[in-house]
Amino acid sequence: MISSAPPTLPADLRAFIEALPKTELHLHIEGTLEPELLFALAQRNKVELPYASVEALRAAYAFTDLQSFLDLYYAGANVLRTEQDFYDMTMAYIERARADNVRHAEIFFDPQTHTERGIAIDVVFAGIARALREARDRHGFSSAMIMSFLRHLSEEDAFVTLDAALPLRDQYQDLWNGIGLDSSERGNPPEKFARVFARCKELGFHLVAHAGEEGPPEYVVSALDVLKVERIDHGVRSEEDPALMQRLIREKMPLTVCPLSNLKLCVVDDMANHNIARMLRAGLAVTVNSDDPAYFGGYMNANYLAIASALALTREELLQLARNGIEASFIPAAEKARLGTELDQYAAAH
């Protein structure tokens, strides 16, 4: 596993990062399934795994690209069967996030990964939401749910999923406020989902989409112009198109960047070559996120520590990344102001 405490960082800067109030806007809840919990759920649900031990499973986390990761990701999700399973997985993430001083998380979940296996969509919603509500009531942990469509499946499948989920909207209106698009970019351009995203916009959902991770900058443009998204998930390949970069700056379009994910999936070959610092310094609204932390070697603090170490980020730049996360979130203005004040007070005290 990638170290969560780079040795080249001064102790005071490491402490500054670890205590920094944060938001997380790009987190796949199924991607938080640590091998230990995966094995426990497999045992509980009598699911046979092709790995003899937790160590053997961890050894399989040697991805060459997005698809090789997704193959393992979907296999791992097979252990999720009951509401309690989804609750346990979500609560385990919340504990890790709170330990990293995450104040608010907007969580992607993929119903099609589960309904394809015969798991009812209300089971998925119920388990995740129960954990999020419990964390909110007990600890003040703020969160939202973003239901994502799998882009390697058809738009018709996405409509079926939307139709199945909409009867649950009133029951989860305190949490479910967004629609996303994830899974394999290659060969699955955003415009493939133009009609279903138009419908979700009519319904009043916040819209986001993965684009410009493995896919080209043109996919970012399509996500903006065709899907009408409010945030771009990843977007790191936008740098290949100078006109797009200027547009992103001009429109203050947030990018939810996932540094350790990009390294693990070979989007970059070395963290020292990651472009998040260049994009930040150019004026883009980039944010830091952990994506699928159980698979990619680190939660929020690990991602901040990795880029601070490799890219020589200043305290002011780290604060700006945290501030971008607050501004890019889908929380009410009053809550944004409260989190902004907390960040300002932290900056003043450190």
N, C-alpha and C positions, 0 to 999 in steps of 0.2 A: 504494500500500500504506500502511496505517495506520502511523504512526511507532512504532518500538519504544522510543524514548527521549523521552518527553514533556519539552519544554523547561522546564516549570514546576517540575519536581522538582529539589530541591537535589542536587548531585553526590554528597554522602555518602549520602543516602537511596537514590538510584539504585544506587549501589555496594552498599549493604546488600541491596537487593532482588535484584540480579543474582547475588550470591554466596549467597543464602539457600538452604539445602537444601530441596528440594521433592519432592512426589509428584504424579503426574498420574493422575487416575482417570476422565477422560472424554476419550478421544482415539480418533477413527476413523482407522485406519491408511490407509484409502483416501483420507481427507481430508488426508493429508500429501503428496500427489503434487504437487510443485511443477511449474510449467509447463515448466521446463528438462528435468526428468527425464521428464515426460509426453511431450515431443517426442522425447527420445532413445529412449524405449521404443517410441513409434509408429514411428520409423524402423527400429529393430531388428526389430520384428515386422511391418513393412510394413502398418501401419494408417493409413488416410487420415484426416486431421483436417480439420474445417471451418474451420480457422484457419491463416492464412498464416505466422504467426510466434508466438514466445513473447509478444511485446508485444500482438499481436492477441488472444491467449488471455487474458492478464491484463486486457485492456480489457473482456472479457466478464464479468468478476467483479463485475457491478453488479446485485446481487440485490434483488428487491423483497419477497421472502418466502421461507419455507422451501422451497416447491415449486420456485420458479425456481432456487434453488441446487441442489436435488436433481437437476433435469433435467441440469445441467451436470456434476454429480458423477458420475452414472451414465454419461454419455457419456465422461468422462475415464477412468473405470475400464476402459473397453473396451480400453485399450492393455495391460492386465495379462493376460499369456497364459501365462507359464512360471514355474516355481519361482524361477528367477533374477530375474524381474521383481518378484515379491513380496519376495524377499530384498533386492534393491536398494532398493525403496521403504522397507522397514522399517529397513534400516541407515541410510538417509538421515535418517529421523526420529530414530533413536537418537543420531546425531551432533549433531543440533540440540538434543535434550533434554539430553544430557550437557553441551553448551555452556551451557545454562541452569541447570545444577546440579540437574537432576532425578535423584533417586536411585532412584526406583521408578515404573514406569508400568504401568497396567492398560489394555490395548489392545483396543478393539472391532474386530471384523472381520466382514464381511457375506458369508458364503459364497454366498447366493442371488444376489447381484450378479454372481457369476462363474459359478456352475453354470448359471444361465439362459443364459449365453453358450457353454455347452459346455465350460467349464473344470472339470476334476475337483476335487472337494473336497480330496483329499489333496495336490494341487499347492498349493492356498491355504495349508493348514496347514504344509506342509513349508517353503515359502519364508519365511513369517513366523517360524516357530519356529527355523529355522536362524540367522537374524539375531539373535533374542533370546538364544539359547543362546551364540552367539559373543560377544555383548556382555557376557553374564554371566561367561563364562569369562575373557575378556580384561580386562574393566574393572570387574567387580563390579556391573554395571548390573542391577538387579532388575526383574522384569517378570512379567506374567500376561496370559493371553489370555481375552477374553470374547467368545464367539460370539453374535452378535446376529441376531435374526429381523427381517425387513422387514415392518413392520405394514401396508403397503399390499397385501401379498400375503395369501393365506388362511392360516388356522391349519393346514389340511391340508398346505400347502407347508412350513410350519414343522416339522411332524412328519416330513415326508420328509427335510428337511435334518438334523434331529436323528438320525434313523435312519441316515443316511449317515455322520454324524460319529462316532457312538458306537463303531464298530469301531476308531477311531483314538485312543480315550481313553487306553488304557494307554500308547501310544507317546508321548503328549504330556501325561501326568499331571503332569509337573514344571512345566507352564505353563498348561494349559487348566483353569481352575477356575470359570468363570462363564458365565452366559447373560444376554443383554440383549435389548432391544426398541427399535428405532429406525425411522427414516424418517417418513413423513407422519403427523402426529397427527390432523389434521382428518378426521373420519368414521371413525377407526380407534381406538376406545377400548380401554383395556387388557383389558377383559373378553373381547374378541374372542379372546384368547390364553390364556384361563383353563386349559384342559385341558393344553396343552403346557407351561405353566409349572408346573402341578401335577406333571406327569411329571418335569420337570427338578428340582423340589424333592425328589421321591422318589429321584432319582439322586444327590443330594448336591451339586448345583451351587450356588454363590452366585448370587443373582438380583438383577438391576437392571432398570430400565425408564425410558425417556424419558417424561416427563409434565410438564404445566404449563409448556411452552415456548410453543407456539401453542395447545395444548389448554387447557381450563379447569381450575380447581382440582379439579373432580370427577374428572378423570383421575388426579390425584395420589392421591386417596382410593381410587380403584379399583385403582391399582397397589399400594397398601399392603394393602387388604383382600381383593382378588381374586387378584392375582398373588403376594402375600406377599413383595414385594421387600425387600432389605436397604439399598438406596440408591435415591434418586430422582435421575435424570439431568435436569438443568436445574431444574425446580420453581419457577421465579421467579414464576409466577402464583399460587403458594400464598398470597401476601400478600393476595390478594383475599378470602380466607376466614379470618377471625380465629380461628374454632374449629380449622381445620386448622393454622394457625400455632402455636397452643398445643399441639396434638398433636405436631407435629414437634419442638417444643422439649422437650416432656415425654419423648418416646420417643428423643430424641437421634438423630433420623433424618437421615443426611447428605444434603445436596444438592450435586450436582456441577455448579456454576455455571460458565458459559463467557461471560465478559463481552464480549470482542470479537465472538464469534459473535452474541450478542444484539444488538449494535449493527449488525453487518453485515446481519443478517436482519430488522432493523427491529422486533425485539421491544421495544427501547427506541430513542428517537429521539436521545438524547444520553447519553454516558457519565455525565454529571453527574446524570442522572435514574435511573441504575441502582440497583436496590434491594439489591445485595449488602451494602453497608455497613449499611443499616437492619436487614437480616436477621441479620447478624453481631452487631450491637449489641443485638438483641432476644434473643440467645442461641441462634440456630439453628446447627447444625453445617454451615455452608456451606464449600465448598472452591473453589479456583480451578483452572480447566482451559482447554485451548485448542481442544477440539472438532475442528474441521477447519482447522488453522492455515494450510495452503497457500492456502485459499480465503478465510479470514477475516482475514488480515493480521497474524498474530502467534502465536508459540509462547508458552511459559509466562512468560518474563520480560516479554514485551510485554503480556500480560494483567495481570500484577501491576503493572507500571509504569502502565498505563492507569488502573486503578482507584485506585491510590495518588495519582495526579495529580488525577483528576477528583473523588474523594470524600474527599480529605484524610485518608487512613488513617494511623494512627500506627504506629510500629515494633511496639508491642505487638499491635496488631490484625493486622499482617502476619504476625507470628509465630504468632498464633492461627489464621490461615487455613492456614499451613503445618502447624501441629499438628493441625488438623482433618483435613487430608489424610492424615496418618499414621494417625490413629485410625480413619478411614473405610475404609482400605485392607483388602484381603483377604490380608494377609501374616500369618505366624505371630506370636504374642505376643512371642517373643524378638526377632524382627526389628523389630517395632514399637518395642520398648524400646530397641533399638540406635539406630534412627533418631531416636527421641525424645531420647535422650542427645546425639546429634550436634547436634540443633536447640538443645537447652539450652546446650551448649557454645558454639555459634555466638552465641546471644543474650548469653551472659556475656562473650564476647570483643568484642562490638560494641555 
